[in-house]
Amino acid sequence: MLDDINTRSWPDRRLLDLLKIKIPIVQAPMAGSDSVALARSVSSCGALGSLACALLSPDDIRKAVRALRDGMTQPFNLNFFCHRMEVPDTAAIEKWKQVLRPHYERLGLDTENVPETRLRLPFDEEMCAVVEEVKPEIVSFHFGLPAPAFVERLKGHGIKILSSATSVREARWLESRGCDAIIAQGIEAGGHRSMFLETDIATQLGLFALLPQIKDAVRVPVIATGGIADARGVVAALALGASGVQLGTAYLFCPEANVSPLYRRALEQAADHGTALTNLFSGRPARGILNRYLQESGPMSDAAPAFPYAAKLVAPLRAASERAGSVDYMQMWAGQAAGLAQSMPADQFTRKLASDVLSKLHPRSSA
């Protein structure tokens, strides 16, 4: 399969040349569910592996980069969030407690005895300094971009900048502020919506409506993400103008992903209508597998405090649920195409996907 990948041409080489990769496939960063092993496996075969850093400390990042570079010279991507930390007031917290109290009582928990939990933190001076120190080839952002000074500092080290857009307006904003490539995130995608200028979840677009409009609106390469899990989705995205694709949910099926047995079983059983957009876990809309918590409570609630503070009070529910062997309150991000995914090692999956795509793009050559 590698010979096929190396000898055939991809229809658009802009992303390959920009990121110095051989396969236009990006493994999506997935905070808490990706791993160094997953990113290494994907990057080592010529695609782009990613590691989410929003839950990592500076020392965690240094250690991860050392492990990524140990015996590997291929590029990799470090991902960060760019949200604002809008601390909720006491009234907002009390309102959220009232919503969650029946669930706490069901699991024998106390809303007044909540342990500290690590929140997702935005990219800041400390993280910028760490990135300048470890110098990854690529850095990607979610929820827009950090301050222009941070972007310029990273670009001064030759680091390529990616970020996600859910609308043409967001894509143009990213390009105007120095993004080297834009990830067009369709409504089908698992995990957090990358919305930063848009606020109405009801008007978010599906990938194949969004992608060609972003492609027509910007000059930089566009990466398609959302509902892509096999070669058919990749070929369709390339036909609509994408220079590459990003897959998240499909990589959760790989053994290198940091996924619990309960989560993995839920992924394997996910139906085409088995996910929903919810703000019940973090305070921002994100797509995950439907469970009792989502079905009973919403899945969207006006009472949820601003991201990421809603997560603090939900964390005990998640932990107690998993300890009990139940998915009732587990956070299980997944996109709408989970039913198309296959379980195999990440490098094997990436090579097979690339080979299958090239076979569809060049059917005569593969005959």
N, C-alpha and C positions, 0 to 999 in steps of 0.2 A: 504493500500500500504506500509506503514512503516513496518508492521509486515513481509511482504514479503522481504523487503530490509534487515531487520535485521536477518532473518533466513536463507537466501540463501547466498552462498559464491560467491564472485567475482572471476574470473579466475586468477587474479594477484593482490595480496594484497600489493605489495611493496610500491605503492604510498599511499595507505591507512595508512599503518604503519608508513611511513616516515612523513606524514603531520598530522597524528592523526585525520583523517576524516573517515566517514562511507561510503560515496558515491564518486567514483572516477570521479567526474565532477567538473571542475573549471569554474567559471564565469569569462570570460576575462575582464581585466581592460580596460576601454574605456574612455579616457580623455574627459571630457565635457559631456559624455552621460551616464556614470554609476552614482551611488549615494550611499550614506551610507545605505539608505533604501534597495537598491538592494543587496548590499553585505551582509547586515544583514539577509535578507530573505533567501539567498542562504546558508550562513553558518549555520543558525539556524536549517536547516533540515539535516545537516550532510555532505553537499558538501563544496566546498571552494569558498567563496565570495571574490571578489577583488575590490580594490579601486585604480584608477589611481591617481598618485600624481604629475605628471609632470607640471600641471598647478596650483598646490596648494602651498600656503606659509607654512612655518613651523607652524604658529599658526593654519592655516586651518587643517593641518594634526593632530595636537594635539586635536583639537575640534572633528574631524572626528573619531579618535580612541576612545575618551571618549564616543561618541555616539555608536560606534560599540560595546564597552564593556558594555554598560549600560544594565544589565540584561541578557547578553549573555556570555557564557564561551567557545564557539566553536572557532576554529582557523579562522583567516582571513589573507588575503594577501594584502600588500601594494606594488604598482608597480612604478618603476622609469625608466627614460630614461638614456642612457649612451653615447649620441652623443657628438661630439666636436663642440663648437661654433666657426665656421669659418666665421668671419664677412666679408660680401662681400664688394668689393671696390665700389667707386662712379660709375665707368663705368658699373659694373654689375647691380647696382640699376637702373641706367638710362635705360639700355637695358630692364629691367623688366617693367619699367614704360611705355616704348614704346609698349610693348606687351599688357599691360593692359589698355592703354589709350582709345581705342575704347569702351571697356566695361565700363570704368568710365564715358565716355561721354554719353553712352546710359542711364545710371542711374543718370545723372546730378551731377556727383562727380568730384572732382579736385585732380589729382595725386600729386599736390604740397601742399595739405592740408590734410595730413593723421594723424589721432590721434594716440597716443601711444597705443600699445596693449601688453598684457602679452604673452611673448613667452614661449614655452616649454623649460624648463631648465634641464640640466643634473644633475645627482646625484653628490653632492659635500660634502665638509666638514660639512657645515651647516646642510644638509639633513641627513648625516650620524649620526651626533650628535642627531638630533631629533629622528631618528629611534632607536638609542641606548637608548634614554629616554623613548619612548613609548613601545618598545620591542614587535612588532608583532611576531606572530609565524613564518610567512613566508614573504619573500621579493622577488619580481620578478623584472627582468630587461629586457629592450628592447634595441636593438643595442649593444649587447655584455654584458660586465661586467664593473663595475667601477674599479678603481685602486686596485691592490691586497691588499693593506693595508686596504682599506674599506671593502673588502670581509672578510678578516680575523677578523676585528673588529666585524662585524655582526655575523659571525660564533662563535666568542667568547662568544656571548650572547645566543647561542643555536638557532639562527634564521636559518631556512632553506632557501637556495638560489635556485631560479629557473631563467632560462633565455631561450630565443627563438633562434632556429637555422633554417636556410633555406637550409642548405647543410650538408653533412657528415663532411666536413672540419670545419664548424662552431661548430657542435656538439662536435667533438673531442676537439676543442679549449676550449669550455665551461667546459667540464668534466675535462680537465687537469688543469683548474684554479679554481676548487672547487665547481662547480655547483652540487647540490644534486639531481636535476632532470632537464631534458631538454624538452622544448616544441618544437616539430617538426611542423613548420609552413608551410603548403602547400600554393601554389599560389592562392588557392581558397579563402583564408581568407580575411575578411574585415579589413579595417584600414591599418596602416603602415606595410610595409614589415620590418622584423627585421634584414635584411641584415647588416652585419658589416665587414665580410671578403669578401663577394661576392659583385660585382659591376655591373654585367650584368643582367638586369631584364629579358632579353630574354632567359636566361638559367635556370631560377628558376623552381623548380619541383612542380608537383602536390602532394598532401598529400600522396596518396596511392602508389606513386613511392618513395617518400622521406622517409616515416615512416619506412618501414622494413629495409632500408639501414642504417638509423640512429640507429635503434634497434640493428642491427648486429655490429655496430661500437663502441658502448659505453656500459658501465656496469651499469650506473645509470638508474633509471626509466625514461621512455619516455612518454610524454603527447602529444596527437595528436590534432592539431587544423587546421581548414580550411575546409569549406564546410560541417560541421557536424551540423545538426539541429534536427534530430530525432533519434529514437532508431536504425534504420537500419545503420546509419552512425557510431554510437557508437560501435555497434557489429562488424562492418567491421574493425574499428580501433583496437579494442581489438584483433581481429583475426590476425591482422598484427603485433602484438607485443606491442601495446600501453598498459601502465599500467593505463592510464586514458585519459580523453579527456578535451579539453577546448572549450567552446562555447561563442561566442560574439554576433553575429547578432541575434541569437535566443532570447537572453535575452533583446535585444532592444525592442522586442514586449511586454515585461512585463510592467505593469503600473508603477513599481518602477523606470524604466529607465528615465533618464533626456532627453527626446526626445520631440521636439516641435510637434504640430499637423501636420504641413506641412511635417516634416521628417517622422513621423509615417505613414502618408498617402502614401508617396513615398515608404516606406518599404513594406507596404501592397500591393502595385501595382507593385513591382519589378519583372521583368521577369527573366527567367533563363539567358538571355544574357543582362540583364539590368545594369550590373556593369562593371567598367573598372579600370585598374591600371593607376594612374595619379600622377604627381608631381606638378600639377598646384596650389594646395592649400598650401603646406608646403615646397616644394623643395625636398622631398623624395617620392619614389613610395609608393602609398597607394591605396587600392581598395575602390571605392565608387560608388554610384548610378550615372549613366549617366544623365547629364543635359545639358542645352544649352551651358554653359561655357566650359565644357569638349568637347562637340561635335564640337564647333566652333574653339577651340584653340589647339586641340591636339589628345589625352589627355596628351601626354608627351611633354615637351618643354625644349630645351637646354638653354633657357634664364632664367629659374627659378633659383633664387639664392639658395645657399646652405641652407639646413634645419637648423634651423626653420625660417630663415629670409624671405623667400618668403611669408610667412603667413601675415606679417605686411601689405603689400600692397593689399593683397586679402581680409583682414578683412572688410574694408568698403564695398566692393562688396557684401560679404556675409550678412552683417547687413542690407544694403539697400534692398537687394532681399527679405529677410525675412520680413522686415517691409512692403514691398509691397505685401506680400502674395504669393510670387513666389519662386519656387525652382531653378530658372535659375542659381543662383550663390551660392547656399547653399552647404556646405560641408556635405555630407551624407554618412559616411562610412558604408559599408555593404559587406558581403561576397556573394558568388555565390549561396548559398542555402537559401536565404531569402524566397523564395517561399515555402519552407517546414515548416517554423516556424508557431507557433500558439500563439495567444494572451491569456495569463492568468497570474495570480500572480506568482512571481518568485519561491516561495516555492512550490506552486502547480505544476508548470511546472517541477521543479527539481525532485520532488517525482514521478510524472507521468513518466518522462523520465527514471528514474532509474528503476521503476517497469516494464516499457515496455521492457527495455534492459534485465532485469533478466528473464522476461517471454520468451524472444527469446533464451536466453542462457540455460534456464532450462524448455523447453516446457512440459515435462512430469510432473514436479512438479506443474505447473500452471494449468494443465488440471483438 
